[in-house]
Amino acid sequence: MQYLLPRETVLEVAFIGNKGTRLWGAKGVFSEYDGLPASMLSMGAILNDSVSMHPQFKPYTSFPDDLSVAQALRPYPQYYGVEEQFPYNTNSNYNSLQVTATRRLTKGLGFLAAYTWSKAIGYVDANGPGAYYATVKDYYNRRLERSVTEFNYPQDFKLTWVYETPVGKGRSFDLHWANWVLGGWQLAAIHHYVSGGPVAVGESDLLTPTGFGSIRPDILSGQKLTLSGAPTKVNVNDEASSAQNYGAPYLNLAAFSTVPQDSSVPLRVGTAPRFLPYVRGPHSMSETFRMSKKFPLSKREGTFFGLGMTMTNPFNRIGRYILTTDVTDREHFGEIYAGGGGRTIQLDGRIEF
């Protein structure tokens, strides 16, 4: 829907939806045909024993005795993996509310403001066989991988504007001889404010047998996943410093638990989804400002000296990130640290003729 507002501003509101079916999936995820169902993890540490210790699991006479029980139980035990290179077996769902307000440069002012409120759900996050980072808990239960996607940022607002100052010849304030210096300046800026990215929790220090997928921890009921909102005053993670440096706590370690184990072998997969549904990392805010002016070099039209200054991150905003989401790191799990920051000013000049 479009609506013409006063001062030559156009408001547009739209619903954008996209349903993807039979998408190009990730290699080795749902295209792995030699994996074992997660239910077999209940066998415990025996899965990592050599098959010579448990000859009843030997699939055929010539199967090597030094290979594991888990390898012997694979659908194709003679192989370490049977994968489809180009699987078209995933899907996605995207819905969004998109609002824009546009004013073309009129009477010295123009802007474009765009806001998107969206949600993207899927099973994997990158397109094609290059998505090697994709994980799966159970090769035979893809529903366990359905979650918000890695690239889903629910709220995104961007504002771009240009303002021509009312000082100069033919403008509201004509300073005559001073116009050459003070008149004709143009100001512009880009503002971008976006929600934090999805958070995935994991669990290490496990001896997961071959043939099984990734193991994620359990989420405990009755506990909040975060201690509070993402803190804004955080430390820089200076590993080179001899002083102990702690991050600002954010995720609640008490809300997560490692899965049951037998000699470090997981007995089942955890309840945590691929990405937590209602928890986000720190949001980001950025601005870039610019001012510029053209100085005439001769009476002949079209010959100018252009002078400009661009300031990036004028408010000295810092980037924030979660150091680790591994629940076995009890010291730094869910802590937020600072990264980036610093202002940058760039001056430029050019001759136009």
C-alpha positions in Angstrom: 0.0 0.0 0.0 1.2 3.5 -0.8 0.0 6.8 0.6 1.1 10.3 -0.2 1.9 12.2 3.0 2.4 16.0 3.2 5.6 17.6 2.1 5.9 15.3 -0.9 6.6 12.2 1.2 5.5 8.8 0.1 4.7 6.1 2.7 4.8 2.5 1.5 3.7 -0.5 3.6 4.2 -4.0 2.3 4.1 -7.7 3.4 6.8 -9.7 1.8 6.6 -13.5 2.1 8.8 -16.2 0.5 8.4 -19.9 0.7 11.3 -22.0 -0.6 10.9 -25.7 -1.4 13.4 -28.2 -2.6 16.3 -25.8 -2.0 19.9 -26.7 -2.6 20.9 -28.1 0.7 24.2 -28.6 2.5 26.6 -31.4 1.7 26.9 -34.0 4.5 23.8 -32.9 6.4 20.6 -34.3 5.1 22.5 -35.8 2.2 24.4 -38.2 4.4 23.2 -41.7 3.7 25.7 -43.5 5.9 24.8 -41.9 9.2 23.4 -43.6 12.3 20.1 -42.6 14.0 20.5 -40.6 17.2 18.5 -43.2 19.1 21.5 -45.6 18.9 23.5 -43.3 21.2 21.8 -45.1 24.1 24.3 -47.9 23.5 26.9 -45.7 25.2 30.6 -46.2 25.3 30.5 -49.5 23.6 30.1 -47.6 20.3 33.7 -46.5 20.5 35.0 -49.9 21.3 36.7 -51.9 18.6 34.5 -54.4 16.9 37.0 -57.1 18.0 35.7 -56.7 21.5 32.2 -57.2 20.3 32.3 -59.6 17.4 28.5 -59.9 17.4 28.4 -56.5 15.6 30.8 -57.5 12.8 28.8 -56.9 9.6 30.9 -59.3 7.4 33.9 -61.5 7.9 36.5 -59.3 6.3 35.5 -56.2 8.3 38.6 -54.8 10.0 38.8 -55.7 13.7 40.3 -52.4 14.7 37.3 -50.3 13.5 34.7 -49.2 16.0 31.3 -50.8 16.8 29.7 -47.5 15.5 31.4 -47.9 12.2 30.2 -51.5 12.0 26.6 -50.4 12.5 26.6 -48.0 9.7 24.2 -48.8 6.8 27.3 -49.0 4.5 30.0 -50.0 7.0 32.7 -50.4 4.3 32.6 -46.6 3.8 33.1 -43.6 6.2 30.4 -41.6 4.5 28.0 -41.8 1.5 26.9 -38.4 0.5 24.9 -36.8 -2.2 26.9 -33.9 -3.6 24.0 -31.7 -4.7 20.9 -32.4 -2.6 17.7 -30.4 -3.2 16.1 -31.4 0.0 15.7 -28.3 2.3 13.1 -25.6 2.6 12.7 -22.1 4.1 10.0 -19.7 5.1 10.4 -15.9 5.3 7.8 -13.3 6.3 8.3 -9.6 6.8 6.6 -6.3 7.3 8.4 -3.6 5.3 7.7 0.1 5.8 9.4 2.8 3.8 9.1 6.6 3.7 10.6 8.4 0.7 11.1 12.1 -0.1 13.0 13.0 -3.2 15.4 15.9 -2.9 12.9 18.8 -2.7 13.5 22.3 -1.2 16.9 21.1 0.0 15.8 17.9 1.8 15.6 14.3 0.7 15.5 11.1 2.6 14.8 7.4 2.5 13.7 5.6 5.7 13.2 1.8 5.7 12.2 -0.5 8.5 11.8 -4.2 8.2 10.3 -6.6 10.8 11.0 -10.1 9.7 11.4 -13.8 10.6 13.2 -16.4 8.5 13.0 -20.1 9.4 14.8 -23.0 7.7 16.9 -26.2 8.2 20.3 -24.9 6.9 21.7 -21.4 6.4 24.0 -21.3 3.4 23.1 -22.3 -0.2 24.8 -25.2 -2.0 27.5 -27.7 -1.1 29.7 -25.1 0.3 27.7 -25.0 3.5 30.1 -27.3 5.4 29.5 -25.5 8.7 25.9 -26.7 8.8 25.2 -29.2 11.6 22.6 -31.9 12.2 21.6 -33.7 15.4 19.9 -36.7 13.8 20.3 -37.6 10.1 16.9 -39.2 10.2 15.0 -36.4 11.9 15.4 -33.1 10.1 12.6 -31.5 12.2 15.2 -31.1 15.0 17.1 -28.6 12.8 14.2 -26.4 12.0 14.9 -23.0 13.7 15.4 -19.3 12.9 18.2 -18.9 10.3 21.7 -17.5 10.9 20.9 -14.6 8.7 17.7 -13.6 10.4 17.8 -10.2 12.1 14.2 -9.4 13.2 14.4 -5.7 13.2 16.3 -3.5 10.8 16.1 0.2 10.4 18.0 2.3 7.9 17.8 6.0 7.3 19.6 7.9 4.5 19.2 11.7 4.2 20.6 14.6 2.3 20.2 18.3 3.4 21.3 21.3 1.4 21.9 24.2 3.8 19.8 27.3 3.1 22.9 29.5 2.8 24.0 30.7 -0.6 23.0 32.6 -3.7 19.3 32.0 -4.5 18.7 30.4 -1.1 16.9 31.6 2.0 20.1 33.2 3.4 22.2 35.0 0.8 25.5 36.1 2.4 26.8 37.7 -0.8 30.6 37.8 -0.6 30.6 35.1 2.1 28.7 32.6 0.0 32.0 31.4 -1.5 33.0 30.0 1.8 29.8 29.5 3.8 27.2 28.9 1.2 26.3 25.7 -0.8 27.3 23.1 1.8 25.5 19.8 1.6 25.1 17.5 4.6 24.3 13.8 4.3 24.2 10.7 6.6 23.5 7.0 6.7 22.1 5.5 9.9 21.7 1.8 10.4 20.3 0.1 13.5 19.8 -3.7 13.5 18.9 -6.5 15.9 21.5 -8.8 17.2 22.2 -12.1 15.4 20.9 -15.5 16.4 22.7 -17.5 19.2 23.7 -21.1 18.9 24.8 -23.0 22.0 27.0 -26.0 21.8 28.8 -28.6 23.9 32.3 -29.9 23.5 34.6 -32.4 25.4 32.5 -35.3 24.0 33.7 -38.5 22.4 30.9 -38.7 19.9 31.2 -42.0 17.9 31.6 -41.9 14.2 28.4 -41.8 12.1 26.5 -39.5 14.5 25.6 -35.9 14.1 26.4 -32.9 16.3 25.5 -32.8 20.0 23.8 -29.8 21.5 23.1 -29.3 25.2 19.8 -29.5 27.0 17.7 -26.4 27.8 16.3 -26.6 31.4 12.7 -25.6 32.0 11.9 -22.8 34.5 15.1 -20.8 33.8 15.5 -17.7 31.8 18.0 -18.0 29.0 19.5 -14.6 29.6 20.4 -12.9 32.9 19.2 -9.5 31.5 19.4 -7.4 28.4 22.7 -7.4 26.5 25.0 -5.1 28.5 26.3 -2.0 26.8 29.4 -1.3 29.0 31.7 -4.2 28.3 35.5 -4.9 28.4 37.8 -5.5 25.5 39.1 -9.1 25.5 42.8 -8.4 25.8 44.4 -11.9 25.8 47.9 -10.4 25.8 47.3 -8.6 29.1 48.5 -10.3 32.2 45.5 -8.9 34.2 42.4 -11.0 34.5 39.8 -9.6 32.1 36.1 -10.6 32.5 33.3 -10.0 30.1 29.9 -8.8 31.0 27.5 -11.8 31.7 24.6 -12.2 29.4 23.5 -15.8 28.8 22.4 -17.7 31.9 24.5 -20.8 32.3 22.0 -22.2 34.8 19.5 -22.6 31.9 21.6 -25.1 30.1 22.9 -28.6 31.0 25.2 -31.1 29.3 23.6 -34.2 28.0 23.9 -37.6 29.9 27.1 -39.4 29.1 28.8 -42.7 29.4 32.6 -42.3 29.5 32.2 -39.0 27.6 30.0 -40.6 25.0 26.7 -38.8 24.8 23.7 -41.0 25.4 21.3 -38.8 23.5 21.1 -35.5 21.7 20.2 -32.4 23.7 17.0 -30.3 23.5 18.7 -27.1 22.3 17.6 -26.1 18.8 20.1 -25.1 16.1 19.6 -21.4 17.0 17.8 -20.2 20.2 14.3 -18.9 19.1 14.0 -15.9 21.5 17.6 -14.9 22.3 19.7 -12.5 20.3 23.2 -11.3 20.4 23.9 -7.6 21.0 22.3 -5.2 18.6 24.4 -2.9 16.4 24.2 0.8 15.7 26.2 2.7 13.1 26.3 6.1 11.5 28.2 7.8 8.8 28.1 11.6 8.2 29.3 13.6 5.3 29.6 17.3 4.4 30.7 18.5 1.1 30.8 21.7 -1.1 31.7 22.6 -4.6 33.9 25.8 -5.1 33.7 27.4 -8.6 37.1 27.7 -10.1 36.2 30.0 -13.0 33.3 31.9 -14.3 32.7 29.2 -16.9 30.0 26.8 -15.6 30.9 23.3 -14.9 34.4 23.8 -13.4 34.6 23.1 -9.7 36.8 22.1 -6.9 34.9 19.6 -4.7 35.8 19.4 -1.0 34.3 16.8 1.3 34.7 15.2 4.7 33.3 11.8 5.8 33.1 10.7 9.4 32.5 7.1 10.1 31.3 6.1 13.6 31.1 9.7 14.9 29.6 8.6 18.2 32.5 6.1 18.8 30.2 3.1 19.1 31.8 -0.2 19.9 31.0 -3.6 18.5 29.9 -6.3 21.0 30.1 -10.0 20.7 29.6 -13.2 22.7 32.9 -14.8 23.4 31.8 -18.4 23.6 28.5 -20.2 23.7 30.0 -23.6 24.7 28.3 -24.7 27.9 31.4 -26.6 29.0 33.3 -23.3 29.3 31.9 -22.4 32.7 34.2 -19.4 33.1 33.3 -17.4 30.0 30.1 -18.9 28.7 27.7 -16.2 27.4 30.0 -13.2 28.3 29.9 -10.2 26.1 33.1 -8.3 25.1 33.8 -5.2 23.1 35.4 -5.2 19.7 36.0 -2.6 17.1 35.1 1.0 17.7 37.0 4.2 17.0 36.1 7.2 14.8 37.4 7.6 11.3 37.6 11.0 9.4 38.4 11.1 5.7 39.0 14.3 3.8 38.7 14.3 0.0 39.1 16.8 -2.8 38.6 16.6 -6.5 38.4 18.8 -9.6 35.4 18.6 -11.8 35.5 20.1 -15.3 
